[in-house]
Amino acid sequence: MRNVVRTAAASAAALVTLSGCGGSAGPAAVGPGERSVSVDKGDTFTLEVPASPALGQNWYLASPRPDKGVVTYQGRREEEDGGDEDLIGSSDGAQFFDFKARAAGTTTVKLLFCPNGLCGSAAEVGASPVPTATTTTGPTESDDEVAYYVYTITVR
């Protein structure tokens, strides 16, 4: 499973694009290795993270939620790529968290990485003492631990 996560993390990091939405210079999609996002008011952008829900690996938007005056959360979606249809978890996948930039300012988006079915929601983890640290890299070093990923969003 580590290789699936490593491959997916590398793929997601490679998907960071610098093309803007709506004619601006902000990024359209940001992977787990990029934690600082700058966009223009009115832009839409996506946080894309590697995941394999079939193997119990999921991401959740955690509290505190981003400032609704700066960005609004548009929803979460997922997709799986390739793999053997008859072999559960053989494909790479990704989960996407979509946002729209509303007004100039800075806010944070906190995502919770839950591997191996260790948690079923952000609220479930928020009620317990784990995780205690925020990671600074993608889920490649230790894909067996629950971790928070914090993104700083700046709207111009």
N, C-alpha and C positions, 0 to 999 in steps of 0.2 A: 504494500500500500504506500510506503514511503516514496517509491519511484513514481507512482501515479501522481502523488501530491507534488513532488519535485518537478516532474514534467509539466504539470498543470501550472505551477507557479512560474516556471520559466516562460511558458507560453503566454501567461497573463501579463508578465512583465514586458514581454516583447510586443504586446498589443497596445502599449501606451502610445496614443496618437497625439499629434500636435495640431491636427486640423480642427478648426473651430466649428461650432454650431451657430447657425444664424448669422454667418458672416463675421464672427469675431475671432479672436486669437486664442480662446480658451480650449482646453483639452476636451475631447469627446468621451474618452474612456481612460481610466486610470487604474493600474494594477496595484497589488499589495506592496510593491517596493517603493512606490511614489506616495509620500504622505502629505505633500503640500500641493494644493490645487488653486490656481488663479483663473477666474472666469469673469466675463462681463455680465452685467445685469441683463437678464433675459435669456442667457445661455441655458441649455440643458447639458448635463454631464452625468457620467456613470462611473461608479466605483465597481470594478470587475475583479472578482476574487475566485481562485481555483476551488472547486468543490466536487465531491462525489456523494450526493445525497443517498444513493443506493447503498453506500458503505457507512452511512450514519454520519457523514461529514457535512456540516451545514454552517452557515453564517447568519447572524441576526443583527438588526439595528438595535443598539443598546442605549440605555440611559446614561447620561442626559442626552436627550434628543437635540438635533441642531436647532439653532435659533430660527424660528419660522419667519421672522422678519427679514432674514438674510437669504435662506434657501428653504425650499419646500421639498419634502420627500414625496416622490411620485410613485414609489412601489418597488417591489422586488420580483425578479424573474430568474429563471435558470435554464440552462441548456446542457446537453451532453453531446460529445463529439465522438464519432467512430466507435471502435471497440467491437467485441463479439456480442451479438444480441443474446446469445445463450449463456453468457458468462456475466453475472452481476458484478458491477464495479470495474469492468475491464476498460471502460471508456474514460476519457478525460472530460471534465465538465467545468462549468463556471456558474456563479451566481452573480447577478447584477443588481445594484442598488441605484436607482435613477433619481435625480434631483433637478430642480430648476432654480436658477439664481434669481432672487427677487429684488434685492437692494444692496447697495454698497455696504460692506462691513466684513467682519471675520467671525467665523463660527467653527465648531468642530463636529465631526461625524465620528461616532464610536461604533465600530463593528466588533462583534463577538465571534470568534472562531471556535466551533465545537466539533472536535474530531470523535470518531468512533462511537457516536451516539451518547456522548458523555452529558449532553444537556439537550433539552427539547425546546428551549426558548431563552431569550436574554433575561427574562424575569426569574427563571429558575436559577440561573447562575448568580444573579444579583442578590438573591436571598441567602447565598452561602459565601464563605470567606474566599473562595477561589474564583478567578485568578487574582493574584496580588500584583502582578507586574504587567506593563504594557510592552509588547514586543516592538522592535525597530526594524525587523526584516520580515520577509514573507514566511509562510509556514513551510520552511524547507529544513531547518535545523532539527526541530522536534515537532513532528506533526501529530504527536500523541498527547499534547497538553492543550487545555483550554486557554485561550489568550485573547486579549483585546488589541485591536488595531485602531489607532486614532489618526484621523485625517484632519488637517487644518485647511479650511476652505476660505479663500479670500475672494470677495466679489468686488469688482471695480465699477 
